[in-house]
Amino acid sequence: MIFSQADDPRINIGDYLGVLKRYKWSIIAMALLGAVIGGLKAMSGVPVYRATVTIVVEPDFSSLASASQGAVVYATAWRFYETQYDLLRSRAVAERVVQKMDLLNLGGPIPRVTFSIIDEIKKLVISRADNNSERNEIKRPSSAQQEKAKSEALAALIQGGVSVRGGDHSQLVYVSFDSVDPKFSSDVANSLVNSYIELELESRLNRAKRASNWLTERLNELREKLTASEQKLQDFQSREGMIDLKSIEQLTSNELGLLNQELIAANTKYSELAKRYGPKHPKMLTTLAELDATKRRLLEASRRVVDTRSKEFALAELEREVSANRELYDVFLNKFRETDLSVEDQLSSARVIDQALPPKAPFRPDKAQILTLWSLIGFSIGVLLAFLRGQLDNTFSNSEKIEQRFSLPVLGVIPLVSSKHLKSSHKNTESSNSGYFIGPERYFMNDKKSSFSEAINHIRTGIMYSNVDDPPQVILITSSVQAEGKTTLATNLALSLAQLGDTLLIDADLRKPKLGKITSIDIEGGLIDFVAGTKSLKESIKPDVDCPELSILGCGVIPPNPLELLSSKKMENAISVLKDTFSHIIIDTAPILPVSDAIVLSHIVDAVLMVVQSEHTTQNMVRDALRRLEAASIVPIGFVLSKVSYKKASYYYDGKYGHYYGGYQQQEALAKKAS
């Protein structure tokens, strides 16, 4: 199939650049539209002013001063600063600002726009209805409730305008407030920081006071408990006649030691006397009596130690209780003294470095940023639409697209003739008095060195070399649909071929003949009369006024059945007669898709040339036309891309057309200007 070749799948950057160049004015228009929208948005936006207070916040991490606890200190510091940021944005601080600045009073320094919001909230609160469907009564809040609602709304507005940010490598904190009034924004920012510092001090003092009160209560309890335990110990000692436990143990130990020494001395004395005297001796009896008395005293002392052991346990318990109560009391007493000192020396961890001043310029809206953003949005949309249009474009903007889509060559490209050049041609034709209609169909005769004429000659060369051994003599010019430029190609190509020999131009478009409109002189007779035999060839043709080597054969009287006439044997014989008379024959026939005239004539001609209008003829049209020709076993020798704009062509060929033809066009303009 002649149209089975697929598009080149490789990405060509030049194609994308060509799309951008082609739709550059649309892209610029979208960018300008975005800039206009951004400008309107920036101009219509309410100016917002931002006032900033700079404070320093110094956390106390003396308890974590050890170098090994650096990671803990860092994590704790991060939490500390995040907590301070939240406190600065808290409702408690905002409510303090409302109270300090007396914003509930209408005479306070609050912008009108804020009052309008408060009034709307007030109306909403007042108009709130009761959900009780039976009573269906509206409950109006009391004045206290209205004031509370108004205060909450003001606090919410203050919170909504606060922004806090901290330094990355410092302890500085920047507190900002946004408002439509520059003075109000600075007042609120300063009041906000002062309220935050006051709230922090009050919070610290309250914590210290609560700790002090609790310690005082505990000290009183411990003091009473210590006094009771000491009194209990004293009563026990008085009642039992006992001193402290250490003294009792020391006395008991001394007494037992003395009694043991006396017992040892008595035993020693008795042993020495026993060596001298008998048991009945008075000294022996006296010493024995002393020994017995010493044993009795030691036994009694031992019995007293056993009796006082239980009392010693009770005394030890009382002494331990007194000691424990005294230690606990001393600990709380020291803590209480430290708390008293901290209450007296409480300082805030934050202090103001720079007060907020009324800003001189609004912070929002950033007109330059909005304008740039919307311009970029418009530009991006323009680019996207350009690529979308490029993808959806089903027409042929250059010859490469035709050759890629179909397996047939493009023999040439016909430039678009502008109205400026047509006017110039009209003046030249008026001076020659040729009598022909001025249009692109005869533009070849205007200047044979122009870019248009060079394009026609290039097509002529392509046709002649399509078959070098047997160049086509009878050439049929057709197209897919009407108004693609086939008549323009046929007439100008005939004028170009006339430079090589006798040439005949036949108007075989029996549906809508056009050659009669190109010249103002009616041609008596024509193709129909010659084929039917009612008139001779000499009577049917007419020489061209400007080109004697060119003859024109009009269509004549349009028959009721054109297709039957074109497909008849007489038509084939007529073409054979014409081939013997003329060196070149150009047949301008009807388009392929509406009627079958071109398909019928294609069997009796030497070559078929199809015209495709640039950026107009769709791929589906050309494909359907080629299918009809292929069904009739007809293969065109190639295509001609017509009505190509120099300016637009440069978008697809990276300026090649401007280089190839633009130079000729400039030389043409200079030559005309010089003449």
ZAMARGU-4260 file (C-alpha; in steps of 0.2 Angstrom, whole numbers, plus 5000, padded with zeros to 4 digits):
<rodrens>
0) 5000/5000/5000 | 5007/5017/4996 | 5001/5025/5012 | 5007/5011/5024 | 5023/5020/5030
5) 5023/5024/5048 | 5029/5040/5056 | 5047/5041/5062 | 5046/5036/5081 | 5062/5045/5085
10) 5060/5062/5095 | 5065/5077/5084 | 5069/5092/5095 | 5067/5103/5079 | 5049/5098/5077
15) 5046/5104/5095 | 5055/5120/5092 | 5045/5122/5076 | 5029/5120/5085 | 5034/5133/5097
20) 5039/5145/5083 | 5023/5141/5074 | 5012/5146/5089 | 5023/5159/5096 | 5010/5172/5095
25) 4997/5161/5104 | 5010/5158/5117 | 5014/5176/5119 | 4995/5180/5120 | 4992/5167/5133
30) 5007/5174/5143 | 5001/5192/5141 | 4983/5186/5146 | 4991/5178/5162 | 5000/5194/5165
35) 4984/5204/5164 | 4975/5192/5176 | 4990/5193/5188 | 4990/5212/5187 | 4971/5213/5190
40) 4973/5201/5204 | 4987/5211/5212 | 4978/5227/5210 | 4962/5221/5217 | 4970/5213/5232
45) 4969/5221/5249 | 4986/5227/5255 | 4992/5218/5270 | 5006/5225/5281 | 5018/5214/5292
50) 5026/5221/5308 | 5040/5210/5316 | 5047/5210/5334 | 5064/5202/5337 | 5066/5193/5354
55) 5079/5182/5361 | 5073/5166/5371 | 5086/5158/5382 | 5082/5141/5390 | 5090/5136/5406
60) 5098/5119/5404 | 5110/5120/5419 | 5104/5103/5425 | 5110/5096/5408 | 5127/5104/5408
65) 5137/5088/5406 | 5146/5086/5390 | 5139/5068/5389 | 5122/5074/5388 | 5124/5085/5373
70) 5111/5075/5363 | 5098/5077/5377 | 5101/5095/5378 | 5099/5097/5359 | 5083/5087/5359
75) 5076/5097/5374 | 5081/5114/5366 | 5071/5109/5350 | 5056/5105/5360 | 5058/5121/5371
80) 5058/5132/5356 | 5043/5123/5347 | 5034/5125/5363 | 5038/5144/5364 | 5032/5146/5346
85) 5015/5137/5350 | 5013/5149/5366 | 5016/5164/5355 | 5002/5158/5343 | 4991/5152/5358
90) 4973/5159/5362 | 4978/5163/5379 | 4991/5176/5373 | 4979/5182/5360 | 4966/5185/5373
95) 4978/5195/5383 | 4982/5206/5368 | 4963/5209/5366 | 4962/5215/5384 | 4978/5225/5384
100) 4973/5234/5368 | 4955/5236/5374 | 4949/5229/5357 | 4932/5226/5363 | 4930/5245/5364
105) 4925/5252/5347 | 4937/5266/5350 | 4952/5255/5350 | 4965/5254/5336 | 4957/5241/5326
110) 4954/5242/5307 | 4937/5244/5300 | 4938/5228/5290 | 4940/5219/5306 | 4925/5228/5314
115) 4915/5222/5299 | 4920/5204/5302 | 4916/5206/5320 | 4899/5214/5316 | 4895/5199/5305
120) 4899/5187/5318 | 4889/5197/5331 | 4874/5196/5319 | 4877/5177/5317 | 4877/5175/5335
125) 4861/5185/5338 | 4852/5177/5324 | 4855/5159/5330 | 4838/5150/5333 | 4833/5137/5345
130) 4832/5119/5339 | 4816/5117/5349 | 4803/5115/5335 | 4788/5116/5346 | 4792/5133/5353
135) 4802/5139/5337 | 4808/5154/5347 | 4824/5163/5344 | 4835/5165/5359 | 4845/5181/5359
140) 4861/5180/5369 | 4864/5191/5384 | 4876/5206/5383 | 4889/5195/5392 | 4888/5182/5379
145) 4889/5194/5365 | 4905/5202/5373 | 4912/5184/5375 | 4908/5180/5357 | 4916/5196/5351
150) 4931/5193/5362 | 4933/5175/5355 | 4932/5182/5337 | 4945/5195/5340 | 4956/5183/5348
155) 4954/5171/5333 | 4958/5186/5322 | 4974/5189/5332 | 4979/5171/5331 | 4976/5171/5312
160) 4988/5185/5309 | 5002/5179/5320 | 5017/5171/5312 | 5033/5165/5322 | 5050/5159/5315
165) 5066/5156/5324 | 5084/5158/5319 | 5093/5142/5312 | 5109/5145/5322 | 5104/5158/5335
170) 5092/5160/5350 | 5083/5175/5341 | 5064/5173/5338 | 5055/5184/5325 | 5036/5187/5329
175) 5026/5195/5316 | 5008/5201/5314 | 4999/5204/5298 | 4985/5217/5296 | 4978/5229/5284
180) 4983/5244/5295 | 5002/5246/5297 | 5000/5255/5314 | 4988/5241/5320 | 5000/5227/5315
185) 5015/5235/5324 | 5004/5238/5340 | 4998/5220/5340 | 5015/5213/5337 | 5022/5223/5352
190) 5008/5219/5363 | 5008/5201/5358 | 5027/5199/5364 | 5024/5209/5380 | 5008/5198/5384
195) 5019/5182/5380 | 5033/5188/5392 | 5020/5193/5406 | 5011/5176/5404 | 5028/5167/5406
200) 5032/5177/5421 | 5015/5174/5429 | 5016/5156/5425 | 5033/5154/5433 | 5028/5164/5448
205) 5012/5154/5450 | 5022/5138/5449 | 5034/5144/5462 | 5021/5150/5473 | 5011/5134/5472
210) 5027/5125/5476 | 5031/5136/5491 | 5013/5134/5498 | 5014/5116/5496 | 5031/5115/5505
215) 5025/5126/5519 | 5010/5115/5522 | 5022/5100/5522 | 5034/5108/5534 | 5021/5112/5546
220) 5015/5094/5546 | 5033/5088/5548 | 5037/5100/5562 | 5022/5094/5571 | 5027/5076/5568
225) 5045/5079/5574 | 5039/5088/5589 | 5028/5074/5594 | 5041/5060/5591 | 5053/5070/5602
230) 5041/5072/5616 | 5037/5054/5615 | 5055/5050/5617 | 5057/5062/5631 | 5042/5055/5641
235) 5049/5037/5639 | 5066/5042/5645 | 5058/5051/5660 | 5047/5037/5664 | 5059/5023/5663
240) 5074/5033/5669 | 5084/5030/5654 | 5095/5041/5644 | 5099/5038/5626 | 5104/5021/5620
245) 5122/5024/5618 | 5124/5030/5637 | 5114/5015/5643 | 5125/5003/5634 | 5141/5011/5640
250) 5135/5011/5658 | 5130/4993/5657 | 5146/4988/5650 | 5156/4998/5663 | 5147/4990/5677
255) 5149/4972/5671 | 5167/4975/5668 | 5170/4981/5686 | 5160/4966/5693 | 5170/4954/5682
260) 5186/4962/5689 | 5180/4960/5707 | 5176/4942/5703 | 5193/4938/5696 | 5201/4947/5711
265) 5191/4937/5723 | 5195/4921/5715 | 5213/4925/5715 | 5213/4930/5733 | 5204/4914/5738
270) 5216/4903/5728 | 5231/4911/5737 | 5223/4909/5754 | 5218/4891/5750 | 5237/4887/5748
275) 5241/4893/5766 | 5225/4890/5776 | 5212/4877/5778 | 5194/4879/5773 | 5189/4883/5791
280) 5201/4897/5793 | 5193/4914/5797 | 5202/4922/5782 | 5196/4908/5771 | 5178/4911/5777
285) 5179/4930/5774 | 5187/4928/5757 | 5173/4915/5752 | 5160/4927/5758 | 5167/4941/5747
290) 5168/4929/5732 | 5149/4924/5735 | 5144/4943/5737 | 5153/4947/5720 | 5145/4933/5711
295) 5128/4939/5717 | 5131/4957/5711 | 5136/4950/5694 | 5121/4939/5693 | 5110/4954/5698
300) 5118/4965/5685 | 5116/4952/5672 | 5098/4951/5676 | 5096/4970/5675 | 5104/4970/5658
305) 5091/4956/5652 | 5077/4966/5660 | 5082/4983/5651 | 5085/4975/5634 | 5066/4976/5629
310) 5066/4994/5635 | 5082/4997/5625 | 5073/4991/5609 | 5058/5003/5612 | 5071/5017/5616
315) 5080/5013/5600 | 5064/5014/5590 | 5059/5031/5597 | 5076/5038/5593 | 5076/5031/5575
320) 5059/5039/5573 | 5065/5056/5579 | 5080/5055/5568 | 5070/5051/5552 | 5058/5065/5556
325) 5072/5077/5559 | 5081/5073/5542 | 5065/5074/5532 | 5061/5091/5540 | 5078/5097/5536
330) 5077/5092/5518 | 5060/5101/5516 | 5066/5116/5525 | 5081/5118/5513 | 5070/5116/5498
335) 5058/5129/5505 | 5072/5141/5507 | 5078/5138/5489 | 5060/5141/5483 | 5058/5157/5492
340) 5074/5164/5484 | 5068/5158/5466 | 5052/5167/5469 | 5061/5183/5473 | 5073/5182/5458
345) 5061/5176/5445 | 5066/5182/5427 | 5058/5178/5410 | 5068/5168/5398 | 5063/5180/5384
350) 5067/5198/5381 | 5064/5210/5367 | 5078/5215/5356 | 5069/5226/5342 | 5052/5233/5344
355) 5040/5232/5330 | 5038/5248/5319 | 5024/5252/5307 | 5029/5245/5290 | 5031/5257/5276
360) 5026/5245/5262 | 5013/5231/5261 | 5019/5213/5264 | 5005/5206/5253 | 5001/5205/5239
365) 5018/5204/5231 | 5013/5212/5215 | 5029/5207/5206 | 5028/5189/5212 | 5009/5188/5207
370) 5013/5196/5190 | 5027/5184/5187 | 5018/5169/5193 | 5002/5172/5182 | 5013/5176/5167
375) 5022/5159/5169 | 5005/5151/5171 | 4999/5159/5155 | 5015/5155/5146 | 5014/5136/5152
380) 4996/5135/5146 | 5001/5143/5130 | 5015/5130/5127 | 5004/5116/5132 | 4990/5122/5120
385) 5003/5124/5107 | 5009/5106/5109 | 4991/5100/5110 | 4987/5109/5094 | 5002/5102/5086
390) 4997/5084/5091 | 4979/5086/5085 | 4984/5094/5069 | 4980/5081/5056 | 4985/5092/5041
395) 5002/5093/5032 | 5013/5108/5036 | 5028/5102/5027 | 5033/5090/5013 | 5042/5078/5025
400) 5026/5074/5034 | 5018/5069/5017 | 5033/5058/5013 | 5034/5050/5030 | 5015/5046/5029
405) 5014/5040/5011 | 5027/5031/5000 | 5026/5045/4987 | 5038/5059/4984 | 5034/5078/4985
410) 5039/5085/4968 | 5038/5103/4974 | 5031/5116/4986 | 5021/5131/4979 | 5022/5147/4990
415) 5007/5156/4995 | 5004/5172/4984 | 5000/5187/4996 | 4988/5200/4991 | 5003/5213/4990
420) 5010/5203/4976 | 4993/5201/4967 | 4991/5220/4967 | 5008/5222/4959 | 5004/5209/4946
425) 4988/5217/4943 | 4997/5234/4939 | 5009/5225/4927 | 4994/5216/4919 | 4984/5232/4916
430) 4999/5239/4908 | 5000/5224/4896 | 4981/5224/4893 | 4981/5205/4892 | 4963/5204/4898
435) 4966/5190/4909 | 4959/5189/4927 | 4973/5193/4940 | 4975/5179/4952 | 4988/5166/4958
440) 4983/5155/4943 | 4993/5166/4931 | 5006/5172/4943 | 5020/5163/4934 | 5019/5176/4920
445) 5021/5191/4933 | 5040/5187/4935 | 5048/5172/4929 | 5063/5174/4941 | 5052/5175/4957
450) 5052/5162/4970 | 5034/5157/4964 | 5040/5154/4947 | 5056/5145/4953 | 5044/5133/4963
455) 5034/5130/4947 | 5049/5126/4937 | 5055/5115/4951 | 5039/5105/4949 | 5041/5104/4930
460) 5058/5097/4932 | 5052/5084/4944 | 5039/5078/4932 | 5051/5077/4918 | 5063/5067/4928
465) 5050/5056/4935 | 5053/5044/4920 | 5069/5050/4912 | 5068/5037/4897 | 5049/5041/4893
470) 5044/5058/4901 | 5025/5060/4904 | 5017/5069/4890 | 4999/5070/4897 | 4998/5075/4915
475) 4982/5075/4925 | 4981/5087/4940 | 4969/5083/4954 | 4967/5084/4972 | 4957/5076/4986
480) 4944/5090/4988 | 4940/5107/4981 | 4950/5123/4983 | 4967/5115/4986 | 4976/5124/4972
485) 4975/5111/4958 | 4969/5124/4945 | 4983/5136/4951 | 4996/5122/4948 | 4988/5117/4932
490) 4988/5134/4924 | 5006/5139/4930 | 5013/5122/4926 | 5006/5124/4908 | 5014/5141/4907
495) 5031/5134/4913 | 5030/5119/4901 | 5026/5131/4887 | 5044/5137/4888 | 5049/5120/4882
500) 5037/5117/4868 | 5019/5118/4862 | 5008/5115/4878 | 4989/5112/4879 | 4979/5116/4895
505) 4963/5107/4896 | 4949/5111/4908 | 4942/5094/4912 | 4933/5099/4928 | 4915/5097/4920
510) 4907/5100/4937 | 4914/5117/4941 | 4925/5123/4927 | 4936/5138/4931 | 4947/5142/4916
515) 4933/5152/4909 | 4934/5163/4925 | 4953/5165/4923 | 4951/5174/4906 | 4938/5187/4902
520) 4937/5181/4884 | 4925/5167/4882 | 4931/5152/4873 | 4919/5146/4860 | 4918/5128/4860
525) 4928/5116/4871 | 4932/5099/4877 | 4914/5093/4876 | 4912/5099/4858 | 4928/5092/4852
530) 4925/5075/4860 | 4907/5075/4853 | 4914/5080/4836 | 4903/5095/4834 | 4918/5106/4832
535) 4935/5104/4826 | 4951/5106/4837 | 4955/5122/4829 | 4938/5129/4833 | 4939/5122/4851
540) 4956/5129/4857 | 4962/5146/4859 | 4980/5152/4860 | 4986/5161/4876 | 4988/5180/4874
545) 5004/5181/4885 | 5011/5165/4880 | 5009/5160/4861 | 5016/5142/4864 | 5001/5139/4876
550) 4984/5134/4870 | 4969/5133/4881 | 4955/5120/4879 | 4940/5125/4889 | 4926/5113/4895
555) 4913/5119/4883 | 4895/5116/4886 | 4893/5105/4902 | 4884/5089/4898 | 4871/5081/4909
560) 4881/5065/4911 | 4900/5071/4912 | 4906/5054/4919 | 4899/5044/4904 | 4908/5056/4892
565) 4924/5056/4901 | 4924/5037/4901 | 4919/5035/4883 | 4930/5029/4869 | 4928/5046/4860
570) 4937/5054/4875 | 4952/5042/4873 | 4953/5045/4855 | 4952/5064/4858 | 4967/5063/4870
575) 4977/5052/4857 | 4974/5066/4844 | 4979/5079/4856 | 4995/5070/4860 | 5000/5070/4842
580) 4997/5089/4841 | 5005/5095/4857 | 5022/5091/4866 | 5014/5093/4883 | 4996/5092/4889
585) 4990/5097/4906 | 4973/5092/4912 | 4964/5101/4926 | 4950/5089/4932 | 4938/5088/4947
590) 4944/5082/4964 | 4944/5063/4968 | 4933/5062/4984 | 4917/5071/4977 | 4917/5063/4960
595) 4925/5049/4950 | 4930/5060/4935 | 4949/5060/4939 | 4949/5041/4942 | 4941/5038/4924
600) 4953/5050/4916 | 4969/5043/4925 | 4968/5028/4914 | 4971/5038/4898 | 4985/5050/4904
605) 5003/5047/4907 | 5005/5054/4925 | 4993/5059/4939 | 4999/5073/4951 | 4990/5076/4967
610) 4989/5093/4975 | 4989/5094/4994 | 4985/5111/5002 | 4997/5116/5017 | 4988/5116/5034
615) 4971/5112/5026 | 4970/5095/5018 | 4969/5082/5032 | 4978/5065/5031 | 4961/5056/5031
620) 4957/5065/5015 | 4973/5061/5006 | 4972/5043/5012 | 4954/5041/5006 | 4959/5048/4989
625) 4974/5037/4987 | 4963/5022/4992 | 4951/5026/4978 | 4966/5027/4966 | 4974/5011/4972
630) 4957/5002/4970 | 4958/5008/4951 | 4976/5002/4950 | 4982/5020/4948 | 4998/5026/4957
635) 5002/5045/4957 | 5019/5051/4952 | 5019/5062/4968 | 5012/5076/4977 | 5013/5095/4977
640) 5011/5105/4993 | 5002/5121/4989 | 4999/5138/4997 | 5014/5137/5009 | 5018/5153/5018
645) 5036/5158/5019 | 5034/5163/5037 | 5026/5148/5043 | 5037/5136/5033 | 5052/5142/5042
650) 5044/5135/5058 | 5045/5118/5051 | 5061/5119/5041 | 5072/5129/5054 | 5072/5143/5042
655) 5076/5133/5026 | 5062/5140/5016 | 5067/5158/5021 | 5085/5153/5015 | 5079/5145/4999
660) 5066/5156/4993 | 5067/5171/5004 | 5083/5177/4996 | 5074/5176/4979 | 5060/5186/4986
665) 5071/5199/4993 | 5080/5201/4976 | 5063/5202/4968 | 5058/5216/4979 | 5074/5225/4977
670) 5074/5223/4958 | 5056/5230/4957 | 5061/5245/4969 | 5076/5249/4958 | 5065/5248/4942
</rodrens>
